[in-house]
Amino acid sequence: MTVRARILILLSAVVALAAVAVASVLHASARSDRRDQTQAGGPEVTSGTVSLTGHGRMVFRNMAWGPHRDELTTVPASDPAGPRTASGVKCLRFYAASGTGVCLQAVHGPVSDTYRALILDDRLRTRDHYDVPGIPSRARVSPTGHFAAWTAFVGGDSYAGTNFSTRTAIVDTRTGELIPSLETFRIVKDGHPYRAADTNFWGVTFAADDRTFYATLATEGSTYLVRGDLRTRTVTTLHANVECPSLSPDGTRVAYKKRVKGLSKDAPWRLYALDLHTMRETPLAEPRSVDDQAVWKDARTIVYALPGDYGADLYEVPADGSGQPRRISKAAVSPAYLR
């Protein structure tokens, strides 16, 4: 092959790659423009006042295409598929309790995005903010509103290899004191002090005493439910194969996702509930893989997100293993029930 022929082939490849790149950009731009347009048959969403006080309401991230996509919206808890009131505040992850909210946001830069956690008051005004070291994953607020927690996916840990690594932080919303990583806590595993370079934590859920929390600990290829103590800065393993725990309103049970042998590695989880007194597991009646930190609608019902046409839809299922799952809201994620 002559030099001239090689140059022509190279130029043709460059032109083809450029065309593909331009087409991809135009497609992404068109899709972004469509997301700003209200979808036919989608939920009714209008601007209004959203508060984190009161009872009987659900606040969540609206995923419906249109001008209010990604905004915090509210509906009556008794009518989760009803018309939505949008706040104007955008979050990637959200949770709230007792008039305090935590909102994990992306800050769009000229080259790449950064992330932050906002502590919100009952009128969604920012009281404080903190840098988040990676892509937001989970968020929680304690029942009293005294503490908030968040988890982010991070890179750069030498032990992680091709697996993900996380950072989980807890902040005192009254004093502003920040625990930037639970990896500084002392670990008691199977009754003995434990140290390892590969420890990761995620999915904090708080008890009502402003001291106790539960979370997932991952190490050496296994996951564990841990009970944490904010005063002693200690976590203790309780049960194996638990991810993204969510504590029931009465503090007696934990809902979580569990890896089940024999399932696809791309969809390995099933929802379970664990009695913290007997350590008895109950599989819930959701047959699909759930990659979410569920919330308790009340003492009897679990709510969680599954992929939907516009990002995610919300479903509910009884917490005792009975019944069957039911979709309650389209294009919604990160719900918080105001009690």
C-alpha positions as CSV (number, residue, x, y, z in Angstrom):
1,M,0.0,0.0,0.0
2,T,1.4,3.4,-1.0
3,V,1.9,6.2,1.5
4,R,-0.8,8.2,-0.3
5,A,-3.3,5.4,0.1
6,R,-2.5,5.1,3.8
7,I,-2.9,8.9,4.3
8,L,-6.3,8.7,2.5
9,I,-7.4,5.8,4.7
10,L,-6.3,7.7,7.8
11,L,-8.1,10.9,6.7
12,S,-11.3,8.9,6.0
13,A,-11.2,7.3,9.5
14,V,-10.7,10.7,11.1
15,V,-13.7,12.1,9.1
16,A,-15.8,9.1,10.1
17,L,-15.0,9.4,13.8
18,A,-15.6,13.2,13.7
19,A,-19.0,12.5,12.1
20,V,-19.9,10.0,14.8
21,A,-18.8,12.5,17.5
22,V,-20.9,15.3,16.0
23,A,-23.9,13.0,15.7
24,S,-23.5,11.9,19.3
25,V,-23.4,15.5,20.5
26,L,-26.4,16.5,18.4
27,H,-28.4,13.4,19.7
28,A,-27.5,14.2,23.3
29,S,-28.5,17.9,22.8
30,A,-31.8,16.9,21.2
31,R,-32.5,14.5,24.1
32,S,-31.6,17.2,26.6
33,D,-34.0,19.6,24.8
34,R,-36.8,17.0,24.9
35,R,-36.3,16.6,28.7
36,D,-37.2,20.2,29.1
37,Q,-40.5,19.6,27.4
38,T,-43.5,18.3,29.3
39,Q,-44.1,14.6,28.4
40,A,-47.5,13.6,27.1
41,G,-49.4,11.6,29.7
42,G,-47.0,12.6,32.4
43,P,-47.8,13.9,35.9
44,E,-49.1,17.4,36.4
45,V,-46.4,19.6,37.9
46,T,-46.7,23.3,38.8
47,S,-44.6,25.7,40.7
48,G,-45.5,26.4,44.3
49,T,-44.4,26.3,48.0
50,V,-42.8,23.1,49.3
51,S,-42.3,22.8,53.0
52,L,-40.6,20.1,55.1
53,T,-43.1,20.5,58.0
54,G,-46.5,19.2,58.5
55,H,-47.9,15.6,58.2
56,G,-49.2,13.3,55.6
57,R,-47.1,14.5,52.6
58,M,-44.4,13.0,50.5
59,V,-41.5,15.0,49.2
60,F,-39.3,13.6,46.4
61,R,-37.2,14.3,43.3
62,N,-39.4,14.7,40.3
63,M,-38.0,12.8,37.3
64,A,-40.8,13.8,34.8
65,W,-39.6,15.5,31.7
66,G,-40.4,19.2,31.6
67,P,-39.3,22.5,33.2
68,H,-39.4,21.0,36.7
69,R,-37.3,17.9,36.1
70,D,-35.0,17.1,39.1
71,E,-36.8,19.5,41.4
72,L,-38.0,18.6,44.8
73,T,-41.8,18.2,44.6
74,T,-44.5,17.3,47.0
75,V,-47.8,15.4,46.9
76,P,-50.2,14.1,49.6
77,A,-48.9,10.8,50.8
78,S,-52.4,9.5,50.3
79,D,-52.3,10.5,46.6
80,P,-48.7,9.8,45.4
81,A,-49.7,9.8,41.7
82,G,-51.5,13.1,42.0
83,P,-50.6,16.6,40.9
84,R,-47.1,17.7,42.0
85,T,-46.0,21.0,43.5
86,A,-42.4,21.9,42.5
87,S,-40.0,23.8,44.6
88,G,-37.4,25.0,42.2
89,V,-34.7,23.2,44.3
90,K,-32.8,20.5,42.3
91,C,-31.3,17.5,43.9
92,L,-29.7,14.2,42.8
93,R,-30.4,12.6,46.2
94,F,-32.7,13.8,49.0
95,Y,-34.1,13.0,52.3
96,A,-35.8,14.9,55.1
97,A,-37.1,14.5,58.7
98,S,-38.4,16.9,61.4
99,G,-38.1,20.0,59.2
100,T,-34.5,19.3,58.1
101,G,-33.5,18.2,54.6
102,V,-30.3,17.0,52.9
103,C,-29.9,17.7,49.2
104,L,-27.0,16.3,47.2
105,Q,-26.4,18.4,44.1
106,A,-24.1,18.5,41.1
107,V,-22.2,21.8,40.5
108,H,-21.6,22.0,36.7
109,G,-18.2,23.3,35.8
110,P,-16.6,24.1,32.4
111,V,-14.7,20.8,32.4
112,S,-16.3,18.5,34.9
113,D,-18.9,18.4,37.6
114,T,-18.3,18.6,41.3
115,Y,-20.8,17.7,44.1
116,R,-22.0,19.2,47.3
117,A,-24.4,18.4,50.2
118,L,-26.9,21.1,51.2
119,I,-28.5,21.1,54.6
120,L,-32.0,22.6,54.2
121,D,-34.4,24.2,56.6
122,D,-38.1,23.5,56.6
123,R,-38.6,26.1,53.7
124,L,-35.8,24.5,51.6
125,R,-33.4,27.3,52.3
126,T,-29.7,26.4,52.6
127,R,-28.4,26.4,56.1
128,D,-25.0,24.9,55.4
129,H,-23.1,23.2,52.6
130,Y,-20.3,20.6,52.4
131,D,-18.2,19.3,49.6
132,V,-19.0,15.7,48.5
133,P,-15.9,13.9,47.1
134,G,-17.7,11.9,44.4
135,I,-21.0,11.0,42.7
136,P,-23.9,11.0,45.2
137,S,-25.4,7.7,46.1
138,R,-27.4,7.8,49.4
139,A,-28.7,10.4,51.8
140,R,-30.5,10.3,55.1
141,V,-31.6,12.5,58.0
142,S,-32.1,11.3,61.6
143,P,-35.7,11.3,62.9
144,T,-35.0,14.4,65.0
145,G,-33.3,16.3,62.2
146,H,-30.2,16.5,64.4
147,F,-27.9,14.5,62.0
148,A,-27.6,14.0,58.3
149,A,-25.6,11.5,56.3
150,W,-24.6,10.9,52.7
151,T,-22.6,8.4,50.6
152,A,-20.7,9.1,47.4
153,F,-18.9,6.9,44.9
154,V,-15.2,7.8,44.7
155,G,-12.1,6.7,42.8
156,G,-8.4,6.5,43.6
157,D,-8.3,3.9,46.3
158,S,-5.5,1.6,45.5
159,Y,-7.2,-1.5,46.9
160,A,-10.4,-1.0,44.9
161,G,-9.2,-2.4,41.6
162,T,-12.2,-2.5,39.3
163,N,-14.7,-2.4,42.2
164,F,-16.3,0.8,43.4
165,S,-15.2,2.6,46.6
166,T,-17.3,4.9,48.7
167,R,-17.1,7.7,51.3
168,T,-19.8,8.1,53.9
169,A,-20.1,11.3,56.0
170,I,-22.2,12.3,58.9
171,V,-22.8,15.9,60.0
172,D,-24.4,17.4,63.1
173,T,-26.9,19.8,61.5
174,R,-27.0,22.0,64.7
175,T,-23.3,22.5,65.3
176,G,-21.9,21.9,61.8
177,E,-19.4,19.3,63.1
178,L,-18.6,17.0,60.2
179,I,-17.4,13.4,60.3
180,P,-16.0,13.2,56.7
181,S,-15.6,9.4,56.6
182,L,-16.9,6.5,58.7
183,E,-13.7,4.8,57.9
184,T,-12.2,6.6,60.9
185,F,-14.5,4.7,63.3
186,R,-13.3,1.7,65.3
187,I,-14.7,-1.6,64.0
188,V,-15.8,-4.6,66.1
189,K,-16.3,-7.6,63.8
190,D,-17.6,-10.9,65.2
191,G,-16.8,-9.6,68.7
192,H,-13.1,-8.6,67.9
193,P,-11.4,-5.4,66.9
194,Y,-11.0,-5.3,63.1
195,R,-8.8,-3.4,60.7
196,A,-8.5,-3.6,57.0
197,A,-7.4,-1.3,54.2
198,D,-10.4,-2.1,52.0
199,T,-13.3,-1.1,54.4
200,N,-16.1,0.8,52.9
201,F,-19.3,2.1,54.4
202,W,-22.6,3.2,52.8
203,G,-26.3,3.5,53.4
204,V,-26.6,5.1,56.8
205,T,-30.0,5.0,58.6
206,F,-30.6,6.6,62.0
207,A,-32.3,5.6,65.2
208,A,-34.3,8.1,67.1
209,D,-31.9,8.5,70.0
210,D,-29.4,10.8,68.2
211,R,-26.7,8.3,68.9
212,T,-27.3,5.0,67.2
213,F,-27.2,4.4,63.4
214,Y,-27.0,1.4,61.1
215,A,-25.1,1.1,57.9
216,T,-23.4,-1.3,55.5
217,L,-19.8,-2.3,56.0
218,A,-18.0,-3.9,53.1
219,T,-14.6,-5.7,53.4
220,E,-12.9,-8.7,51.9
221,G,-15.7,-9.2,49.4
222,S,-18.5,-9.4,52.0
223,T,-21.0,-7.0,53.3
224,Y,-22.4,-6.6,56.9
225,L,-25.1,-4.7,58.7
226,V,-23.3,-2.7,61.4
227,R,-24.7,-0.7,64.3
228,G,-22.9,2.5,64.9
229,D,-22.4,4.7,68.0
230,L,-21.8,8.4,67.4
231,R,-20.5,9.0,70.9
232,T,-17.9,6.2,71.0
233,R,-17.1,6.4,67.2
234,T,-17.5,2.6,67.0
235,V,-19.4,0.3,64.6
236,T,-20.2,-3.4,65.4
237,T,-21.2,-6.1,62.9
238,L,-24.6,-7.6,63.4
239,H,-25.6,-9.6,60.3
240,A,-24.0,-10.6,57.0
241,N,-25.1,-9.9,53.4
242,V,-26.9,-6.6,54.1
243,E,-26.8,-3.5,51.9
244,C,-28.5,-0.2,52.1
245,P,-30.4,-0.7,55.4
246,S,-33.4,1.3,56.3
247,L,-34.6,1.4,59.9
248,S,-38.4,1.0,60.7
249,P,-40.2,3.9,62.5
250,D,-40.3,1.9,65.7
251,G,-36.6,0.9,65.5
252,T,-37.2,-2.8,65.6
253,R,-36.6,-3.9,61.9
254,V,-34.4,-3.1,59.0
255,A,-35.4,-3.3,55.4
256,Y,-32.5,-3.9,53.0
257,K,-31.3,-5.4,49.7
258,K,-29.6,-8.8,49.9
259,R,-27.4,-10.5,47.3
260,V,-29.1,-13.9,46.4
261,K,-27.0,-16.7,45.0
262,G,-27.9,-17.9,41.5
263,L,-29.1,-14.5,40.3
264,S,-27.5,-12.5,37.5
265,K,-24.5,-10.4,38.6
266,D,-26.2,-7.4,36.9
267,A,-29.4,-7.9,39.0
268,P,-28.3,-9.7,42.2
269,W,-30.5,-8.2,44.9
270,R,-33.8,-9.0,46.5
271,L,-35.6,-7.0,49.2
272,Y,-35.6,-8.4,52.8
273,A,-36.6,-7.3,56.2
274,L,-34.6,-8.2,59.3
275,D,-36.0,-8.4,62.9
276,L,-33.2,-6.8,65.0
277,H,-34.2,-8.8,68.1
278,T,-34.4,-12.3,66.6
279,M,-32.2,-11.7,63.5
280,R,-34.8,-13.5,61.5
281,E,-34.9,-12.5,57.8
282,T,-38.1,-12.2,55.8
283,P,-38.0,-12.0,52.0
284,L,-40.4,-9.4,50.6
285,A,-42.8,-10.0,47.8
286,E,-40.8,-8.0,45.2
287,P,-39.4,-10.4,42.6
288,R,-37.2,-7.9,40.8
289,S,-33.7,-6.7,41.7
290,V,-33.9,-3.5,43.7
291,D,-30.8,-1.2,43.7
292,D,-32.1,1.4,46.2
293,Q,-32.2,2.3,49.8
294,A,-35.8,1.8,50.6
295,V,-37.9,4.0,53.0
296,W,-40.6,3.1,55.4
297,K,-43.9,4.7,54.4
298,D,-45.3,3.5,57.8
299,A,-44.7,0.5,60.1
300,R,-46.2,-1.9,57.5
301,T,-45.0,-0.7,54.1
302,I,-41.7,-0.3,52.2
303,V,-41.3,2.2,49.3
304,Y,-38.4,1.9,46.8
305,A,-37.5,2.9,43.3
306,L,-37.1,0.8,40.2
307,P,-36.1,1.9,36.6
308,G,-38.8,3.5,34.6
309,D,-39.4,5.2,31.3
310,Y,-38.1,8.6,32.6
311,G,-35.5,7.4,35.1
312,A,-37.3,5.7,38.0
313,D,-40.7,4.9,39.4
314,L,-41.8,4.4,43.0
315,Y,-43.2,1.1,44.2
316,E,-44.5,-0.1,47.6
317,V,-44.7,-3.6,49.1
318,P,-45.8,-4.9,52.5
319,A,-42.9,-5.3,55.0
320,D,-44.1,-8.7,56.3
321,G,-43.5,-10.6,53.1
322,S,-47.1,-10.8,52.1
323,G,-49.0,-9.2,49.2
324,Q,-47.4,-8.0,46.0
325,P,-45.6,-4.9,44.8
326,R,-47.6,-1.9,43.5
327,R,-46.4,1.1,41.5
328,I,-47.5,4.2,43.3
329,S,-45.8,7.0,41.3
330,K,-44.2,7.4,37.9
331,A,-41.0,9.4,37.3
332,A,-40.0,9.8,41.0
333,V,-37.1,8.9,43.3
334,S,-35.7,9.7,46.7
335,P,-39.0,10.0,48.6
336,A,-39.3,11.3,52.2
337,Y,-42.5,11.0,54.2
338,L,-43.3,13.9,56.5
339,R,-44.5,12.6,59.8
